[in-house]
Amino acid sequence: MRSTKTAKISTVGVAFALLLAACGDDKKDDASTTTKAATESSAAGGDSTAAPAAAGENGGRKDGDGELVIGAVLPKTGALAQLGPPMIAGVEMAVADINAAGGVNGKPVKLIVSDDGGGGNNDLATTSVDQLINNDKVDAIVGAAASGTTKAIIDKIVSSGTLECSPSNTGSDLSTWPDKGLYFRTPPADNLQAQALAKVISDDGKKNVAIIAQNTDYGTGFVKFLKPALESAGAKIAADVTYELAGSGIDVEVGKVVSAKPDGVALIGYPEDGGKVLADMLKQGVDFKTTTIYVTDGMQSNELFKAVDEAKPAITAGIKGTAASAAPESGAAWFPEAFKKFAPKVESPIYSAQAYDCTMAIALAAAVGKSDAPFSMASNMIGVTKGTASGATKCDTAEKCLTLIKDGKAIDYDGASGELNFADNGEPSAGSYDVYTFGDDGKYATSEQIVVGG
């Protein structure tokens, strides 16, 4: 569904320290599963439209074998398992669309999907990456979901000369990671989402705001940006506390929030641990009707109420949050309905568009460079999303983009998640965020979008 209202925040002159935040880490260990998909195709072409990364210092493997093989390392288990289905379906849909349009360089794209452990099992993520790189010989990897997981695997991926694109990493220090030009992401960094959340809170007139966040890179990193953004909007930080994911001491930390008597509370967590915080707030007498609770993408789940009180879906009613837009107004208009048709059993579309765009950008870069070699693809990723070549033609579907490339024309891919327009560090310079609110049925609905940056 398209949003009903869009606001825009300018980030000119805003300078925050670069810290890691993101879809972050948890502590669950689960088993890995791997699936494979491949479909039929035929061809592409075109000239490179972006300056190649410097040989030696940057780049990756310079030789391809003619078959583009993409590995997805995304959550099937763990704390972020709810994010897996939409992201995996987004990648699968892109591969299906690409192959239906003729594939890349005369062959179908091959996809192999593995588990990244859901943000808390980095050993599993590492095992998946080793399998994909050493055994499956992938050219590119879509994932991981959590920034903390990416930090655990990115050096291994880069040192192997493999390209990586994450559909959900938002940790800001990944913007300057020494990735040799091989790391990309389709969502904007958390410094932008923090500004979006601060706007939502300030627009509601909240002046005495407490912050409670999980003690992870995701939680503490996000707060580093949220605090100055709230203060800049005129709010006082009534309390700033962190809690451990294991749950020990949550009642004490919640007590610090309650005693501050805030008119709004920003909670940075995941459904499981965040649900415990919410339950303890209620136990300690917080009324969600008078003290508004604000959350982020980590808690955007229609099953959040189950972590608070499984018998009462309305227990989360009125809680508001922000998350990267699943159907941004700047994104391809056809995508939301097409995704529902492709993946009817996937309940939430969160990060599906971003996963689709990672996969499309990789494939289009391979088609433009006429090579599945990671070095070649990396050198074309910015060009295909930004239209850097003179006279580049906009396109938003695999069929149109690949046809243009085959005809020798430069392209400017405007994605399902927005115009993309990768900056030199391989990420969007602006972000579109959904503002959502939980209803009496326990499910969230989007009321507006906020655009930050650009």
C-alpha positions in Angstrom: 0.0 0.0 0.0 1.3 3.5 -0.8 1.7 5.9 2.0 -0.7 8.8 2.5 1.8 11.6 3.3 5.4 12.2 2.7 7.7 14.6 4.7 11.3 15.4 3.9 14.2 16.3 6.2 17.3 18.0 4.9 20.6 16.7 6.3 22.8 19.6 5.0 25.2 20.6 7.8 24.4 17.7 10.0 27.5 16.0 11.2 27.4 13.0 13.5 30.2 10.7 14.5 30.3 7.5 12.5 29.4 4.6 14.7 28.1 1.1 14.1 24.4 0.5 14.4 22.0 -1.6 12.4 19.9 -4.6 12.3 22.4 -5.8 14.9 23.4 -8.8 17.0 21.6 -11.3 19.3 22.7 -14.5 21.0 20.9 -17.5 19.4 22.5 -20.5 17.8 20.5 -22.5 15.3 21.1 -25.0 12.5 21.9 -24.0 8.9 19.9 -24.9 5.8 20.7 -24.2 2.2 18.5 -24.1 -0.9 19.4 -23.7 -4.5 17.5 -22.1 -7.4 18.3 -21.6 -11.0 16.2 -20.8 -14.1 16.7 -20.4 -17.8 17.7 -17.4 -19.9 19.6 -15.5 -22.7 21.7 -12.3 -23.0 22.8 -8.8 -22.2 25.5 -6.3 -23.1 26.6 -2.7 -23.0 29.6 -0.6 -22.1 30.9 0.1 -18.6 29.5 3.4 -17.3 31.6 3.9 -14.1 35.3 4.3 -13.5 36.8 1.0 -12.4 38.3 0.5 -9.0 42.1 0.8 -9.0 43.7 -2.5 -9.7 45.6 -4.2 -6.9 44.4 -2.1 -4.0 40.7 -2.3 -4.8 38.5 -4.7 -6.8 38.3 -8.4 -6.6 38.6 -11.5 -8.8 39.2 -10.2 -12.3 38.2 -13.4 -14.1 34.7 -14.8 -14.5 33.4 -18.1 -16.0 30.4 -16.7 -17.8 27.8 -17.8 -15.3 26.7 -15.3 -12.6 26.3 -17.2 -9.3 24.8 -15.2 -6.4 24.8 -16.5 -2.8 22.3 -15.1 -0.3 23.4 -15.1 3.4 20.2 -14.1 5.1 18.3 -15.1 8.4 16.4 -18.3 8.5 16.9 -18.7 12.2 17.7 -16.5 15.2 16.5 -13.2 16.5 16.0 -11.7 13.1 14.3 -14.8 11.5 11.2 -12.7 10.9 13.2 -10.6 8.4 14.4 -13.6 6.4 11.2 -14.5 4.4 10.7 -11.1 2.7 14.4 -10.6 2.0 14.9 -14.1 0.6 11.8 -13.8 -1.5 13.0 -10.4 -2.8 16.2 -12.0 -4.0 14.4 -14.9 -5.5 12.0 -12.6 -7.3 14.8 -10.6 -8.8 16.5 -13.7 -10.0 13.3 -14.9 -11.5 12.7 -11.6 -13.3 16.2 -11.4 -14.6 16.1 -14.9 -16.0 12.7 -14.4 -17.5 14.2 -11.4 -19.3 17.0 -13.5 -20.7 19.5 -13.8 -17.9 22.9 -12.3 -17.8 25.5 -12.6 -20.6 23.7 -15.5 -22.2 23.1 -17.7 -19.2 20.6 -17.9 -16.3 21.6 -16.4 -13.0 22.1 -19.1 -10.3 21.0 -18.5 -6.7 22.1 -20.3 -3.6 20.5 -19.3 -0.3 22.1 -19.9 3.1 21.4 -19.0 6.7 23.2 -16.1 8.4 22.1 -17.1 11.9 19.7 -14.2 12.5 22.2 -11.8 14.0 23.4 -13.9 16.9 25.2 -16.9 15.4 28.2 -15.5 13.5 29.8 -18.9 13.4 26.9 -20.1 11.3 27.2 -17.1 9.1 30.9 -17.7 8.6 30.3 -21.4 7.8 27.7 -20.3 5.2 30.2 -17.8 3.6 32.9 -20.4 3.5 30.6 -22.8 1.7 29.4 -20.2 -0.8 32.9 -18.9 -1.6 35.0 -22.1 -1.5 32.5 -24.8 -2.7 29.8 -23.0 -4.6 32.2 -20.5 -6.2 29.7 -17.6 -5.9 30.6 -14.3 -7.6 28.5 -12.1 -5.2 26.8 -12.4 -1.8 23.5 -10.7 -0.8 23.6 -10.2 3.0 24.1 -10.4 5.8 21.0 -8.9 7.5 22.6 -7.6 10.7 25.5 -5.1 10.6 27.2 -7.1 13.4 27.0 -10.2 11.3 28.5 -8.4 8.3 31.3 -7.2 10.5 32.1 -10.8 11.2 32.2 -11.9 7.6 33.0 -8.9 5.5 36.8 -9.3 5.7 36.6 -12.9 4.6 34.4 -11.9 1.7 36.6 -9.0 0.6 39.8 -11.0 1.0 38.4 -13.7 -1.3 37.6 -11.0 -3.9 33.9 -11.5 -3.8 31.3 -8.7 -4.1 28.8 -8.2 -1.2 25.5 -6.2 -1.1 23.4 -6.1 2.0 19.7 -5.3 1.9 19.4 -4.4 5.6 22.7 -3.2 7.0 22.3 0.2 8.5 25.4 0.4 10.7 27.0 3.8 10.0 30.7 2.8 10.3 30.2 0.4 7.4 30.2 3.6 5.3 34.0 3.8 5.8 34.9 0.1 6.1 38.1 -0.8 4.3 36.2 -3.0 1.8 38.4 -2.6 -1.3 35.3 -1.2 -3.2 33.5 -4.6 -2.9 30.8 -3.8 -0.3 27.5 -2.2 -1.2 24.1 -1.8 0.6 20.7 -0.6 -0.5 19.3 0.8 2.7 20.6 4.1 4.1 22.6 4.2 7.4 21.1 4.6 10.9 22.2 8.2 11.2 19.4 9.0 8.8 16.8 6.8 10.5 17.6 8.4 13.9 16.7 11.7 12.4 13.4 10.3 11.0 12.5 8.8 14.4 13.4 12.1 16.2 11.1 13.9 13.8 8.2 11.6 14.6 8.7 12.0 18.3 9.1 15.8 18.1 6.1 16.1 15.8 4.0 14.4 18.5 5.0 17.2 20.8 7.2 15.0 23.2 9.6 17.1 25.2 10.8 14.7 28.0 11.9 11.6 26.2 13.5 8.5 27.8 15.7 6.1 25.7 16.1 2.4 26.5 18.2 0.3 24.1 19.6 -3.2 23.9 23.3 -3.3 24.7 24.5 -4.2 21.2 26.1 -2.4 18.3 22.5 -1.9 17.0 21.1 -0.4 20.2 23.9 1.8 21.4 25.0 2.8 17.9 21.5 4.0 17.1 21.3 6.0 20.3 24.5 7.8 19.4 22.5 9.5 16.6 19.1 9.6 18.2 20.1 11.6 21.3 21.6 14.7 19.4 18.7 14.5 16.9 16.1 14.7 19.7 18.0 17.4 21.5 18.3 19.4 18.3 14.5 19.1 18.0 14.1 20.6 21.4 13.5 17.5 23.5 15.1 16.7 26.9 16.7 13.3 27.4 15.0 12.2 30.6 16.9 8.9 30.8 19.4 7.0 28.7 19.7 3.3 29.7 20.8 0.1 28.1 19.8 -3.5 28.9 21.3 -6.9 28.3 19.7 -9.2 25.7 19.8 -12.1 28.2 17.2 -10.2 30.2 19.0 -9.9 33.5 18.3 -6.6 35.2 15.6 -5.5 32.8 13.3 -4.6 35.7 16.0 -2.3 37.2 16.7 -0.6 33.8 13.0 -0.1 33.2 12.6 1.3 36.6 15.1 4.1 35.7 12.9 4.9 32.7 9.7 4.9 34.7 11.1 7.1 37.5 12.1 9.7 34.9 8.4 10.2 34.2 8.9 10.7 30.4 6.1 11.7 28.0 7.6 9.4 25.4 10.0 6.4 25.4 12.2 5.4 22.5 12.9 1.6 22.6 15.6 0.2 20.4 15.5 -3.6 20.3 14.0 -6.7 18.7 10.6 -8.3 19.3 11.9 -10.9 21.9 13.9 -8.6 24.1 11.9 -5.5 23.4 8.7 -7.4 24.3 10.2 -8.1 27.7 10.9 -4.4 28.2 7.4 -3.5 27.2 5.9 -6.1 29.5 8.0 -4.8 32.4 6.9 -1.2 31.6 3.3 -2.2 32.0 4.1 -4.1 35.2 5.6 -1.0 36.6 2.6 1.1 35.8 3.4 2.8 32.5 0.2 3.6 30.5 0.9 3.4 26.8 -2.0 5.7 26.1 -0.4 8.6 28.0 3.3 7.7 27.5 3.8 6.9 23.8 6.3 4.2 23.0 8.5 4.6 19.9 10.4 1.8 18.2 12.5 1.2 15.1 12.8 -1.4 12.3 14.1 -4.1 14.7 10.6 -4.3 16.3 8.5 -4.0 13.1 6.7 -7.3 13.6 3.0 -8.2 13.6 3.8 -10.7 16.3 5.3 -8.2 18.7 2.3 -8.5 21.0 3.1 -12.2 21.6 6.3 -11.2 23.3 4.3 -8.9 25.7 1.1 -10.8 26.3 0.2 -13.5 23.8 -3.5 -13.4 24.7 -3.9 -9.6 24.1 -3.1 -8.4 20.5 -4.3 -4.9 21.5 -1.5 -4.7 24.2 0.8 -2.9 21.6 -1.9 -0.6 20.3 -0.6 2.9 19.8 3.1 2.0 19.7 4.7 3.9 16.8 7.9 3.2 14.9 10.0 3.9 11.8 11.6 1.5 9.3 13.1 1.7 5.9 10.2 2.0 3.5 9.0 -1.3 2.0 7.2 0.6 -0.8 8.8 4.1 -1.0 7.0 6.7 -3.1 10.3 7.1 -5.1 10.4 3.4 -5.7 9.1 1.4 -8.7 5.3 1.7 -8.5 4.7 -1.8 -9.8 6.8 -3.6 -7.1 4.5 -3.8 -4.1 1.7 -5.7 -5.8 4.1 -7.8 -7.9 5.9 -8.9 -4.7 2.6 -9.9 -3.1 1.8 -12.0 -6.1 5.2 -13.6 -6.1 5.3 -14.3 -2.4 1.7 -14.4 -1.1 2.6 -16.3 2.1 5.2 -13.6 3.2 3.3 -11.6 5.7 5.5 -8.5 5.8 7.4 -6.9 2.9 10.1 -5.3 5.1 13.5 -5.1 3.3 12.0 -7.1 0.3 12.5 -4.1 -2.0 16.1 -3.6 -0.8 16.9 -7.3 -1.3 15.4 -7.1 -4.8 17.5 -4.1 -5.6 20.8 -5.6 -4.4 20.3 -8.6 -6.7 19.2 -6.4 -9.6 22.2 -4.0 -9.2 24.6 -7.0 -9.2 23.1 -8.6 -12.3 22.9 -5.3 -14.2 26.5 -4.5 -13.3 27.5 -7.9 -14.7 25.5 -7.3 -17.9 27.0 -3.8 -18.4 30.6 -5.1 -17.9 29.9 -8.3 -19.8 31.5 -10.3 -17.0 30.6 -12.0 -13.8 34.0 -11.2 -12.3 33.5 -9.4 -9.0 36.1 -6.7 -9.9 34.1 -5.9 -13.1 30.7 -5.9 -11.3 32.0 -3.7 -8.5 33.3 -1.1 -10.9 29.8 -0.9 -12.5 27.6 -0.9 -9.4 27.6 2.9 -9.0 27.2 3.5 -12.7 24.1 1.4 -13.1 22.3 2.9 -10.1 23.3 6.5 -10.8 23.3 6.8 -14.5 26.8 8.3 -14.6 27.2 7.9 -18.4 26.0 10.7 -20.6 22.5 10.1 -21.9 21.8 7.2 -19.5 18.2 6.0 -19.8 16.1 5.3 -16.7 14.6 1.9 -16.2 13.0 0.0 -13.3 12.5 -3.5 -14.6 14.8 -6.3 -15.5 13.3 -6.6 -19.0 13.7 -2.9 -19.8 17.1 -2.5 -18.3 18.6 -5.6 -19.9 17.1 -4.7 -23.3 18.7 -1.3 -23.1 22.1 -2.9 -22.2 21.8 -5.4 -25.0 21.2 -2.4 -27.4 24.4 -0.8 -26.1 22.7 1.9 -24.1 23.7 3.2 -20.7 21.2 2.8 -17.9 20.1 4.5 -14.7 18.3 1.8 -12.6 15.7 3.3 -10.4 14.9 0.5 -7.9 12.0 -1.0 -6.0 13.4 0.7 -2.9 13.9 4.1 -4.5 16.2 5.8 -7.0 19.3 4.3 -5.1 21.9 6.7 -6.7 24.8 5.1 -4.9 27.3 7.5 -3.5 31.0 6.7 -4.0 31.0 4.5 -0.9 28.4 2.3 -2.4 25.2 3.2 -0.5 22.2 5.6 -0.9 22.7 9.2 0.2 19.1 9.6 1.1 16.6 7.3 2.9 12.8 6.9 2.8 11.2 5.7 6.1 7.8 4.3 6.9 6.1 5.7 10.0 3.9 2.9 11.3 1.5 2.4 14.3 0.3 -0.8 15.9 -3.5 -1.3 16.0 -5.9 -3.2 18.3 -5.3 -6.4 16.2 -1.6 -6.3 17.0 -0.7 -5.5 13.4 1.1 -2.4 12.2 0.0 0.0 9.5 2.0 2.7 7.7 0.5 6.2 7.9 3.3 8.3 6.2 6.8 8.3 4.8 9.7 10.5 5.8 12.5 11.2 3.4 15.9 12.1 5.0 18.8 13.4 3.0 19.1 13.8 -0.7 
